[in-house]
């Protein structure tokens, strides 16, 4: 089943984000290589693909896991958590309707 992992950043998270971004991306690449990643990316703080110093307000990952527990366990060990980037992480079942 698919799960949405919705993360909200602490204020002024950019420096911490950048410091562990390679480790964060490595985990996402592993999901992609396993054919389990539907989409992933950050929420820019401003209306721009490249927000620069404005940074980001959070992230969204939609991926396949065997259970909600597995998705939560995966989310719980994200490098952004250890680095203090995320203030809150919500994991929910997700039903993809479009695109088909």
Biopython code that builds the backbone (N, CA, C, O; Angstrom):
import numpy as np
from Bio.PDB.StructureBuilder import StructureBuilder

atoms = [
    (1, "UNK", "N", (0.833, -1.179, 0.000)),
    (1, "UNK", "CA", (0.000, 0.000, 0.000)),
    (1, "UNK", "C", (0.881, 1.247, 0.000)),
    (1, "UNK", "O", (2.030, 1.225, 0.440)),
    (2, "UNK", "N", (0.297, 2.338, -0.512)),
    (2, "UNK", "CA", (1.014, 3.605, -0.520)),
    (2, "UNK", "C", (0.771, 4.366, 0.778)),
    (2, "UNK", "O", (-0.289, 4.262, 1.396)),
    (3, "UNK", "N", (1.794, 5.141, 1.175)),
    (3, "UNK", "CA", (1.712, 5.980, 2.366)),
    (3, "UNK", "C", (2.294, 7.342, 2.044)),
    (3, "UNK", "O", (3.287, 7.453, 1.326)),
    (4, "UNK", "N", (1.662, 8.385, 2.587)),
    (4, "UNK", "CA", (2.164, 9.751, 2.477)),
    (4, "UNK", "C", (2.895, 10.084, 3.772)),
    (4, "UNK", "O", (2.355, 9.912, 4.865)),
    (5, "UNK", "N", (4.109, 10.555, 3.637)),
    (5, "UNK", "CA", (4.910, 11.004, 4.772)),
    (5, "UNK", "C", (5.023, 12.511, 4.621)),
    (5, "UNK", "O", (5.711, 13.016, 3.733)),
    (6, "UNK", "N", (4.331, 13.220, 5.510)),
    (6, "UNK", "CA", (4.202, 14.666, 5.425)),
    (6, "UNK", "C", (4.998, 15.268, 6.582)),
    (6, "UNK", "O", (4.656, 15.079, 7.750)),
    (7, "UNK", "N", (6.044, 15.983, 6.247)),
    (7, "UNK", "CA", (6.949, 16.520, 7.270)),
    (7, "UNK", "C", (6.893, 18.035, 7.275)),
    (7, "UNK", "O", (6.816, 18.673, 6.225)),
    (8, "UNK", "N", (6.934, 18.600, 8.470)),
    (8, "UNK", "CA", (6.953, 20.050, 8.643)),
    (8, "UNK", "C", (8.272, 20.448, 9.291)),
    (8, "UNK", "O", (8.678, 19.884, 10.307)),
    (9, "UNK", "N", (8.927, 21.421, 8.689)),
    (9, "UNK", "CA", (10.222, 21.885, 9.186)),
    (9, "UNK", "C", (10.076, 22.814, 10.389)),
    (9, "UNK", "O", (9.045, 23.463, 10.570)),
    (10, "UNK", "N", (11.117, 22.862, 11.197)),
    (10, "UNK", "CA", (11.252, 23.902, 12.205)),
    (10, "UNK", "C", (11.582, 25.198, 11.464)),
    (10, "UNK", "O", (11.924, 25.164, 10.282)),
    (11, "UNK", "N", (11.484, 26.318, 12.137)),
    (11, "UNK", "CA", (11.882, 27.591, 11.537)),
    (11, "UNK", "C", (13.389, 27.584, 11.250)),
    (11, "UNK", "O", (14.171, 26.993, 11.994)),
    (12, "UNK", "N", (13.768, 28.232, 10.189)),
    (12, "UNK", "CA", (15.192, 28.385, 9.829)),
    (12, "UNK", "C", (15.921, 27.041, 9.732)),
    (12, "UNK", "O", (16.997, 26.866, 10.302)),
    (13, "UNK", "N", (15.330, 26.116, 9.017)),
    (13, "UNK", "CA", (15.877, 24.755, 8.908)),
    (13, "UNK", "C", (16.918, 24.579, 7.811)),
    (13, "UNK", "O", (17.572, 23.538, 7.741)),
    (14, "UNK", "N", (17.079, 25.585, 6.954)),
    (14, "UNK", "CA", (17.882, 25.400, 5.737)),
    (14, "UNK", "C", (19.293, 24.894, 6.006)),
    (14, "UNK", "O", (19.735, 23.950, 5.350)),
    (15, "UNK", "N", (19.999, 25.481, 6.931)),
    (15, "UNK", "CA", (21.380, 25.067, 7.185)),
    (15, "UNK", "C", (21.440, 23.593, 7.612)),
    (15, "UNK", "O", (22.283, 22.841, 7.123)),
    (16, "UNK", "N", (20.564, 23.190, 8.506)),
    (16, "UNK", "CA", (20.536, 21.789, 8.943)),
    (16, "UNK", "C", (20.117, 20.868, 7.807)),
    (16, "UNK", "O", (20.655, 19.771, 7.659)),
    (17, "UNK", "N", (19.165, 21.313, 7.013)),
    (17, "UNK", "CA", (18.728, 20.528, 5.851)),
    (17, "UNK", "C", (19.907, 20.229, 4.935)),
    (17, "UNK", "O", (20.152, 19.080, 4.566)),
    (18, "UNK", "N", (20.624, 21.276, 4.580)),
    (18, "UNK", "CA", (21.736, 21.117, 3.643)),
    (18, "UNK", "C", (22.831, 20.216, 4.199)),
    (18, "UNK", "O", (23.492, 19.502, 3.444)),
    (19, "UNK", "N", (23.025, 20.243, 5.506)),
    (19, "UNK", "CA", (24.106, 19.456, 6.103)),
    (19, "UNK", "C", (23.871, 17.949, 5.999)),
    (19, "UNK", "O", (24.836, 17.185, 5.968)),
    (20, "UNK", "N", (22.628, 17.508, 5.946)),
    (20, "UNK", "CA", (22.352, 16.065, 5.882)),
    (20, "UNK", "C", (21.594, 15.660, 4.625)),
    (20, "UNK", "O", (21.150, 14.519, 4.504)),
    (21, "UNK", "N", (21.447, 16.587, 3.697)),
    (21, "UNK", "CA", (20.698, 16.289, 2.465)),
    (21, "UNK", "C", (21.225, 15.062, 1.725)),
    (21, "UNK", "O", (20.411, 14.260, 1.267)),
    (22, "UNK", "N", (22.534, 14.867, 1.581)),
    (22, "UNK", "CA", (22.988, 13.667, 0.869)),
    (22, "UNK", "C", (22.485, 12.359, 1.507)),
    (22, "UNK", "O", (22.098, 11.436, 0.792)),
    (23, "UNK", "N", (22.489, 12.279, 2.815)),
    (23, "UNK", "CA", (22.002, 11.065, 3.495)),
    (23, "UNK", "C", (20.495, 10.904, 3.300)),
    (23, "UNK", "O", (20.004, 9.790, 3.117)),
    (24, "UNK", "N", (19.771, 12.009, 3.338)),
    (24, "UNK", "CA", (18.323, 11.981, 3.108)),
    (24, "UNK", "C", (18.024, 11.492, 1.683)),
    (24, "UNK", "O", (17.166, 10.632, 1.483)),
    (25, "UNK", "N", (18.729, 12.039, 0.713)),
    (25, "UNK", "CA", (18.516, 11.650, -0.684)),
    (25, "UNK", "C", (18.917, 10.197, -0.937)),
    (25, "UNK", "O", (18.306, 9.525, -1.768)),
    (26, "UNK", "N", (19.919, 9.714, -0.242)),
    (26, "UNK", "CA", (20.351, 8.318, -0.401)),
    (26, "UNK", "C", (19.210, 7.360, -0.036)),
    (26, "UNK", "O", (18.987, 6.365, -0.725)),
    (27, "UNK", "N", (18.499, 7.664, 1.037)),
    (27, "UNK", "CA", (17.377, 6.806, 1.451)),
    (27, "UNK", "C", (16.256, 6.839, 0.410)),
    (27, "UNK", "O", (15.638, 5.815, 0.118)),
    (28, "UNK", "N", (16.001, 8.030, -0.146)),
    (28, "UNK", "CA", (14.978, 8.141, -1.177)),
    (28, "UNK", "C", (15.394, 7.384, -2.444)),
    (28, "UNK", "O", (14.568, 6.742, -3.092)),
    (29, "UNK", "N", (16.681, 7.467, -2.785)),
    (29, "UNK", "CA", (17.178, 6.741, -3.952)),
    (29, "UNK", "C", (16.997, 5.240, -3.765)),
    (29, "UNK", "O", (16.670, 4.539, -4.722)),
    (30, "UNK", "N", (17.204, 4.735, -2.553)),
    (30, "UNK", "CA", (17.004, 3.309, -2.275)),
    (30, "UNK", "C", (15.543, 2.912, -2.497)),
    (30, "UNK", "O", (15.271, 1.847, -3.052)),
    (31, "UNK", "N", (14.608, 3.753, -2.072)),
    (31, "UNK", "CA", (13.188, 3.478, -2.339)),
    (31, "UNK", "C", (12.920, 3.478, -3.840)),
    (31, "UNK", "O", (12.204, 2.618, -4.353)),
    (32, "UNK", "N", (13.499, 4.449, -4.535)),
    (32, "UNK", "CA", (13.301, 4.516, -5.985)),
    (32, "UNK", "C", (13.888, 3.293, -6.672)),
    (32, "UNK", "O", (13.248, 2.708, -7.546)),
    (33, "UNK", "N", (15.085, 2.904, -6.293)),
    (33, "UNK", "CA", (15.729, 1.739, -6.902)),
    (33, "UNK", "C", (14.918, 0.466, -6.680)),
    (33, "UNK", "O", (14.955, -0.448, -7.504)),
    (34, "UNK", "N", (14.185, 0.406, -5.566)),
    (34, "UNK", "CA", (13.347, -0.753, -5.260)),
    (34, "UNK", "C", (11.973, -0.656, -5.928)),
    (34, "UNK", "O", (11.147, -1.556, -5.774)),
    (35, "UNK", "N", (11.721, 0.430, -6.668)),
    (35, "UNK", "CA", (10.449, 0.607, -7.356)),
    (35, "UNK", "C", (9.306, 0.977, -6.420)),
    (35, "UNK", "O", (8.143, 0.752, -6.754)),
    (36, "UNK", "N", (9.614, 1.539, -5.258)),
    (36, "UNK", "CA", (8.593, 1.832, -4.258)),
    (36, "UNK", "C", (8.282, 3.321, -4.103)),
    (36, "UNK", "O", (7.331, 3.674, -3.406)),
    (37, "UNK", "N", (9.055, 4.197, -4.730)),
    (37, "UNK", "CA", (8.867, 5.633, -4.571)),
    (37, "UNK", "C", (7.950, 6.170, -5.663)),
    (37, "UNK", "O", (8.207, 5.966, -6.849)),
    (38, "UNK", "N", (6.884, 6.852, -5.265)),
    (38, "UNK", "CA", (5.969, 7.483, -6.213)),
    (38, "UNK", "C", (6.406, 8.921, -6.473)),
    (38, "UNK", "O", (6.485, 9.350, -7.625)),
    (39, "UNK", "N", (6.690, 9.667, -5.404)),
    (39, "UNK", "CA", (7.179, 11.035, -5.534)),
    (39, "UNK", "C", (7.780, 11.480, -4.214)),
    (39, "UNK", "O", (7.476, 10.933, -3.154)),
    (40, "UNK", "N", (8.634, 12.477, -4.301)),
    (40, "UNK", "CA", (9.242, 13.038, -3.097)),
    (40, "UNK", "C", (9.772, 14.421, -3.416)),
    (40, "UNK", "O", (10.259, 14.680, -4.516)),
    (41, "UNK", "N", (9.669, 15.303, -2.437)),
    (41, "UNK", "CA", (10.227, 16.633, -2.616)),
    (41, "UNK", "C", (9.862, 17.555, -1.479)),
    (41, "UNK", "O", (8.996, 17.251, -0.658)),
    (42, "UNK", "N", (10.552, 18.712, -1.443)),
    (42, "UNK", "CA", (10.320, 19.684, -0.380)),
    (42, "UNK", "C", (9.242, 20.701, -0.766)),
    (42, "UNK", "O", (8.877, 20.835, -1.934)),
    (43, "UNK", "N", (8.749, 21.409, 0.245)),
    (43, "UNK", "CA", (7.808, 22.510, 0.063)),
    (43, "UNK", "C", (8.591, 23.815, 0.217)),
    (43, "UNK", "O", (8.967, 24.170, 1.334)),
    (44, "UNK", "N", (8.845, 24.536, -0.881)),
    (44, "UNK", "CA", (9.564, 25.807, -0.772)),
    (44, "UNK", "C", (8.793, 26.810, 0.095)),
    (44, "UNK", "O", (7.562, 26.823, 0.098)),
    (45, "UNK", "N", (9.516, 27.627, 0.812)),
    (45, "UNK", "CA", (8.903, 28.646, 1.671)),
    (45, "UNK", "C", (8.264, 29.777, 0.882)),
    (45, "UNK", "O", (7.382, 30.476, 1.379)),
    (46, "UNK", "N", (8.718, 29.946, -0.348)),
    (46, "UNK", "CA", (8.169, 31.001, -1.207)),
    (46, "UNK", "C", (7.757, 30.376, -2.534)),
    (46, "UNK", "O", (8.064, 29.215, -2.801)),
    (47, "UNK", "N", (7.075, 31.134, -3.345)),
    (47, "UNK", "CA", (6.556, 30.647, -4.625)),
    (47, "UNK", "C", (7.678, 30.576, -5.664)),
    (47, "UNK", "O", (7.741, 31.373, -6.600)),
    (48, "UNK", "N", (8.564, 29.589, -5.463)),
    (48, "UNK", "CA", (9.720, 29.438, -6.342)),
    (48, "UNK", "C", (10.272, 28.021, -6.222)),
    (48, "UNK", "O", (10.307, 27.453, -5.130)),
    (49, "UNK", "N", (10.701, 27.454, -7.346)),
    (49, "UNK", "CA", (11.366, 26.149, -7.307)),
    (49, "UNK", "C", (12.696, 26.221, -6.557)),
    (49, "UNK", "O", (13.129, 25.242, -5.949)),
    (50, "UNK", "N", (13.331, 27.380, -6.608)),
    (50, "UNK", "CA", (14.617, 27.594, -5.946)),
    (50, "UNK", "C", (14.482, 28.746, -4.955)),
    (50, "UNK", "O", (14.778, 29.891, -5.295)),
    (51, "UNK", "N", (14.037, 28.451, -3.729)),
    (51, "UNK", "CA", (13.756, 29.530, -2.781)),
    (51, "UNK", "C", (14.981, 30.181, -2.151)),
    (51, "UNK", "O", (14.847, 31.147, -1.399)),
    (52, "UNK", "N", (16.174, 29.667, -2.449)),
    (52, "UNK", "CA", (17.385, 30.259, -1.904)),
    (52, "UNK", "C", (17.360, 30.298, -0.388)),
    (52, "UNK", "O", (17.012, 29.309, 0.257)),
    (53, "UNK", "N", (17.723, 31.425, 0.180)),
    (53, "UNK", "CA", (17.830, 31.574, 1.635)),
    (53, "UNK", "C", (16.484, 31.447, 2.343)),
    (53, "UNK", "O", (16.452, 31.229, 3.554)),
    (54, "UNK", "N", (15.363, 31.580, 1.613)),
    (54, "UNK", "CA", (14.035, 31.427, 2.231)),
    (54, "UNK", "C", (13.829, 29.992, 2.709)),
    (54, "UNK", "O", (13.095, 29.750, 3.667)),
    (55, "UNK", "N", (14.476, 29.050, 2.040)),
    (55, "UNK", "CA", (14.433, 27.651, 2.466)),
    (55, "UNK", "C", (13.113, 26.960, 2.206)),
    (55, "UNK", "O", (12.405, 27.274, 1.249)),
    (56, "UNK", "N", (12.794, 26.017, 3.071)),
    (56, "UNK", "CA", (11.655, 25.127, 2.876)),
    (56, "UNK", "C", (10.839, 25.024, 4.159)),
    (56, "UNK", "O", (11.336, 25.279, 5.256)),
    (57, "UNK", "N", (9.581, 24.645, 3.994)),
    (57, "UNK", "CA", (8.696, 24.497, 5.158)),
    (57, "UNK", "C", (8.415, 23.049, 5.506)),
    (57, "UNK", "O", (7.783, 22.770, 6.524)),
    (58, "UNK", "N", (8.873, 22.129, 4.681)),
    (58, "UNK", "CA", (8.625, 20.718, 4.936)),
    (58, "UNK", "C", (8.877, 19.888, 3.697)),
    (58, "UNK", "O", (9.466, 20.354, 2.721)),
    (59, "UNK", "N", (8.414, 18.632, 3.756)),
    (59, "UNK", "CA", (8.630, 17.689, 2.659)),
    (59, "UNK", "C", (7.442, 16.756, 2.528)),
    (59, "UNK", "O", (6.658, 16.583, 3.461)),
    (60, "UNK", "N", (7.327, 16.156, 1.343)),
    (60, "UNK", "CA", (6.318, 15.132, 1.095)),
    (60, "UNK", "C", (6.986, 13.949, 0.414)),
    (60, "UNK", "O", (7.719, 14.110, -0.562)),
    (61, "UNK", "N", (6.723, 12.760, 0.942)),
    (61, "UNK", "CA", (7.170, 11.520, 0.310)),
    (61, "UNK", "C", (5.935, 10.635, 0.176)),
    (61, "UNK", "O", (5.192, 10.453, 1.141)),
    (62, "UNK", "N", (5.715, 10.087, -1.007)),
    (62, "UNK", "CA", (4.681, 9.077, -1.206)),
    (62, "UNK", "C", (5.396, 7.835, -1.708)),
    (62, "UNK", "O", (6.050, 7.851, -2.751)),
    (63, "UNK", "N", (5.260, 6.760, -0.946)),
    (63, "UNK", "CA", (5.986, 5.537, -1.279)),
    (63, "UNK", "C", (5.203, 4.317, -0.802)),
    (63, "UNK", "O", (4.282, 4.416, 0.009)),
    (64, "UNK", "N", (5.599, 3.173, -1.331)),
    (64, "UNK", "CA", (4.957, 1.907, -0.978)),
    (64, "UNK", "C", (5.694, 1.248, 0.182)),
    (64, "UNK", "O", (6.919, 1.130, 0.182)),
    (65, "UNK", "N", (4.917, 0.826, 1.159)),
    (65, "UNK", "CA", (5.424, 0.076, 2.301)),
    (65, "UNK", "C", (4.459, -1.069, 2.575)),
    (65, "UNK", "O", (3.312, -1.031, 2.128)),
    (66, "UNK", "N", (4.906, -2.080, 3.301)),
    (66, "UNK", "CA", (4.055, -3.225, 3.614)),
    (66, "UNK", "C", (2.949, -2.883, 4.600)),
    (66, "UNK", "O", (1.900, -3.527, 4.607)),
    (67, "UNK", "N", (3.181, -1.861, 5.440)),
    (67, "UNK", "CA", (2.185, -1.514, 6.453)),
    (67, "UNK", "C", (2.434, -0.085, 6.936)),
    (67, "UNK", "O", (3.481, 0.507, 6.674)),
    (68, "UNK", "N", (1.459, 0.440, 7.637)),
    (68, "UNK", "CA", (1.612, 1.757, 8.244)),
    (68, "UNK", "C", (2.766, 1.748, 9.237)),
    (68, "UNK", "O", (3.515, 2.720, 9.331)),
    (69, "UNK", "N", (2.908, 0.667, 9.966)),
    (69, "UNK", "CA", (4.016, 0.549, 10.922)),
    (69, "UNK", "C", (5.356, 0.626, 10.214)),
    (69, "UNK", "O", (6.265, 1.310, 10.685)),
    (70, "UNK", "N", (5.491, -0.069, 9.082)),
    (70, "UNK", "CA", (6.746, -0.031, 8.321)),
    (70, "UNK", "C", (7.031, 1.379, 7.796)),
    (70, "UNK", "O", (8.172, 1.841, 7.828)),
    (71, "UNK", "N", (5.992, 2.053, 7.317)),
    (71, "UNK", "CA", (6.168, 3.415, 6.811)),
    (71, "UNK", "C", (6.590, 4.350, 7.943)),
    (71, "UNK", "O", (7.468, 5.195, 7.760)),
    (72, "UNK", "N", (5.971, 4.200, 9.099)),
    (72, "UNK", "CA", (6.312, 5.046, 10.245)),
    (72, "UNK", "C", (7.743, 4.786, 10.708)),
    (72, "UNK", "O", (8.478, 5.718, 11.035)),
    (73, "UNK", "N", (8.130, 3.517, 10.732)),
    (73, "UNK", "CA", (9.498, 3.184, 11.148)),
    (73, "UNK", "C", (10.518, 3.753, 10.178)),
    (73, "UNK", "O", (11.579, 4.216, 10.596)),
    (74, "UNK", "N", (10.211, 3.724, 8.887)),
    (74, "UNK", "CA", (11.117, 4.304, 7.891)),
    (74, "UNK", "C", (11.221, 5.810, 8.113)),
    (74, "UNK", "O", (12.317, 6.370, 8.100)),
    (75, "UNK", "N", (10.089, 6.455, 8.314)),
    (75, "UNK", "CA", (10.074, 7.901, 8.515)),
    (75, "UNK", "C", (10.814, 8.306, 9.793)),
    (75, "UNK", "O", (11.469, 9.347, 9.835)),
    (76, "UNK", "N", (10.706, 7.485, 10.819)),
    (76, "UNK", "CA", (11.298, 7.817, 12.124)),
    (76, "UNK", "C", (12.820, 7.896, 12.122)),
    (76, "UNK", "O", (13.409, 8.495, 13.022)),
    (77, "UNK", "N", (13.459, 7.301, 11.127)),
    (77, "UNK", "CA", (14.926, 7.310, 11.099)),
    (77, "UNK", "C", (15.493, 8.189, 9.979)),
    (77, "UNK", "O", (16.642, 8.025, 9.569)),
    (78, "UNK", "N", (14.681, 9.108, 9.500)),
    (78, "UNK", "CA", (15.155, 10.040, 8.479)),
    (78, "UNK", "C", (16.260, 10.918, 9.059)),
    (78, "UNK", "O", (16.131, 11.404, 10.182)),
    (79, "UNK", "N", (17.339, 11.127, 8.316)),
    (79, "UNK", "CA", (18.421, 11.989, 8.798)),
    (79, "UNK", "C", (17.961, 13.397, 9.159)),
    (79, "UNK", "O", (18.566, 14.043, 10.015)),
    (80, "UNK", "N", (16.904, 13.879, 8.520)),
    (80, "UNK", "CA", (16.403, 15.207, 8.852)),
    (80, "UNK", "C", (15.860, 15.268, 10.278)),
    (80, "UNK", "O", (15.869, 16.335, 10.892)),
    (81, "UNK", "N", (15.394, 14.158, 10.808)),
    (81, "UNK", "CA", (14.916, 14.137, 12.194)),
    (81, "UNK", "C", (16.099, 14.304, 13.142)),
    (81, "UNK", "O", (16.068, 15.146, 14.039)),
    (82, "UNK", "N", (17.135, 13.505, 12.942)),
    (82, "UNK", "CA", (18.323, 13.595, 13.805)),
    (82, "UNK", "C", (18.984, 14.971, 13.732)),
    (82, "UNK", "O", (19.569, 15.434, 14.711)),
    (83, "UNK", "N", (18.891, 15.619, 12.576)),
    (83, "UNK", "CA", (19.524, 16.929, 12.389)),
    (83, "UNK", "C", (18.651, 18.077, 12.897)),
    (83, "UNK", "O", (19.066, 19.235, 12.862)),
    (84, "UNK", "N", (17.455, 17.760, 13.363)),
    (84, "UNK", "CA", (16.575, 18.797, 13.886)),
    (84, "UNK", "C", (15.874, 19.616, 12.823)),
    (84, "UNK", "O", (15.449, 20.740, 13.089)),
    (85, "UNK", "N", (15.745, 19.068, 11.610)),
    (85, "UNK", "CA", (15.064, 19.768, 10.518)),
    (85, "UNK", "C", (13.547, 19.709, 10.703)),
    (85, "UNK", "O", (12.860, 20.718, 10.540)),
    (86, "UNK", "N", (13.031, 18.544, 11.038)),
    (86, "UNK", "CA", (11.588, 18.365, 11.123)),
    (86, "UNK", "C", (11.057, 18.638, 12.525)),
    (86, "UNK", "O", (11.601, 18.154, 13.517)),
    (87, "UNK", "N", (9.988, 19.421, 12.587)),
    (87, "UNK", "CA", (9.272, 19.663, 13.838)),
    (87, "UNK", "C", (8.190, 18.605, 14.028)),
    (87, "UNK", "O", (7.862, 18.234, 15.155)),
    (88, "UNK", "N", (7.636, 18.120, 12.906)),
    (88, "UNK", "CA", (6.526, 17.174, 12.968)),
    (88, "UNK", "C", (6.533, 16.312, 11.718)),
    (88, "UNK", "O", (6.799, 16.800, 10.619)),
    (89, "UNK", "N", (6.239, 15.025, 11.889)),
    (89, "UNK", "CA", (6.124, 14.103, 10.760)),
    (89, "UNK", "C", (4.830, 13.320, 10.928)),
    (89, "UNK", "O", (4.588, 12.717, 11.973)),
    (90, "UNK", "N", (3.999, 13.336, 9.886)),
    (90, "UNK", "CA", (2.739, 12.599, 9.877)),
    (90, "UNK", "C", (2.818, 11.543, 8.785)),
    (90, "UNK", "O", (3.227, 11.835, 7.662)),
    (91, "UNK", "N", (2.428, 10.321, 9.114)),
    (91, "UNK", "CA", (2.412, 9.231, 8.142)),
    (91, "UNK", "C", (0.970, 8.741, 8.027)),
    (91, "UNK", "O", (0.334, 8.415, 9.029)),
    (92, "UNK", "N", (0.461, 8.691, 6.786)),
    (92, "UNK", "CA", (-0.926, 8.292, 6.549)),
    (92, "UNK", "C", (-1.012, 7.378, 5.332)),
    (92, "UNK", "O", (-0.220, 7.504, 4.398)),
    (93, "UNK", "N", (-1.972, 6.461, 5.345)),
    (93, "UNK", "CA", (-2.246, 5.701, 4.128)),
    (93, "UNK", "C", (-2.643, 6.675, 3.008)),
    (93, "UNK", "O", (-3.249, 7.717, 3.257)),
    (94, "UNK", "N", (-2.287, 6.310, 1.777)),
    (94, "UNK", "CA", (-2.549, 7.169, 0.629)),
    (94, "UNK", "C", (-3.103, 6.315, -0.502)),
    (94, "UNK", "O", (-2.565, 5.254, -0.816)),
    (95, "UNK", "N", (-4.183, 6.790, -1.107)),
    (95, "UNK", "CA", (-4.772, 6.096, -2.271)),
    (95, "UNK", "C", (-4.551, 6.953, -3.496)),
    (95, "UNK", "O", (-5.112, 8.042, -3.613)),
    (96, "UNK", "N", (-3.732, 6.460, -4.411)),
    (96, "UNK", "CA", (-3.458, 7.179, -5.665)),
    (96, "UNK", "C", (-4.635, 6.962, -6.615)),
    (96, "UNK", "O", (-5.042, 5.831, -6.881)),
    (97, "UNK", "N", (-5.172, 8.077, -7.118)),
    (97, "UNK", "CA", (-6.265, 7.998, -8.078)),
    (97, "UNK", "C", (-5.791, 8.458, -9.452)),
    (97, "UNK", "O", (-6.095, 7.808, -10.453)),
    (98, "UNK", "N", (-5.061, 9.555, -9.520)),
    (98, "UNK", "CA", (-4.519, 10.075, -10.769)),
    (98, "UNK", "C", (-3.052, 10.423, -10.592)),
    (98, "UNK", "O", (-2.650, 10.781, -9.485)),
    (99, "UNK", "N", (-2.243, 10.334, -11.622)),
    (99, "UNK", "CA", (-2.578, 9.736, -12.901)),
    (99, "UNK", "C", (-2.724, 8.218, -12.794)),
    (99, "UNK", "O", (-2.172, 7.575, -11.901)),
    (100, "UNK", "N", (-3.466, 7.689, -13.708)),
    (100, "UNK", "CA", (-3.714, 6.243, -13.695)),
    (100, "UNK", "C", (-2.570, 5.496, -14.316)),
    (100, "UNK", "O", (-2.603, 4.268, -14.392)),
]
sb = StructureBuilder()
sb.init_structure("model")
sb.init_model(0)
sb.init_chain("A")
sb.init_seg("    ")
for serial, (resi, resn, name, xyz) in enumerate(atoms, 1):
    if name == "N":
        sb.init_residue(resn, " ", resi, " ")
    sb.init_atom(name, np.array(xyz, "f"), 0.0, 1.0, " ", f" {name:<3s}", serial, name[0])
structure = sb.get_structure()
